[in-house]
């Protein structure tokens, strides 16, 4: 199984990164699990310019790491995204990937298993985690777990308690992928969102969204 881990922090060795690296270590010790760890700060991802060409052509008009990361996510079985909390939301760098990443409309995470990590110095990290949870579910994925932590700036997040929680969450993600767990309530939730919101909207757009409908057909999504 292939699991992509994305550090959405501008800091490669901050609290978020340390938690994500612990996830990578736990998963790498499990049979069949292959992880790819990505620091978003090292990528060239320019802001979305709102041209909508991706919906029509199935590809972003900007040639940088944005589409390449989407392809890696599309080929993976699982995804872990971590972010620090800025204004009760995800980091700006991560938001640029989300805006460019073909997530919700193109159903990038269909039947993939996900975990979110959100760190911060106050309780806004739960709001940031909710942003990622909603993104995962709307994009066709299953949420296997989440980690939210209040950590002082430059504090060490890896005490025994969080290491234990990381281990439990990593195993749950691994087990969900291996057993192809369906998470029935999440499946029903997504079906409602997709059937009554996303799909009718895309079909109504006609040829201007043909890149999306062609992508759905290639993924076996019923149009």
ABEGO torsion letter per residue (X at the ends): XBBBBBBABABAABAAAAAAAAAAAAAAABBGBBBBBBBAAABBBBBBAGAGAAAAAGBBABBBAAAAAAAAAAABABBBBBBBBBGGBBBAAAAAAAAAAGBAAAGAABGBBBBBBBBEABAAAAAAAAAAAAAAAAAGBBBAEBBBBBBBBGBBABBAAAAAAAAAAAAAAAAAAAAGBAGAAAAAAAAAAAAAAAAAAAAAAEAAAAAAAAAAAAAGBBX
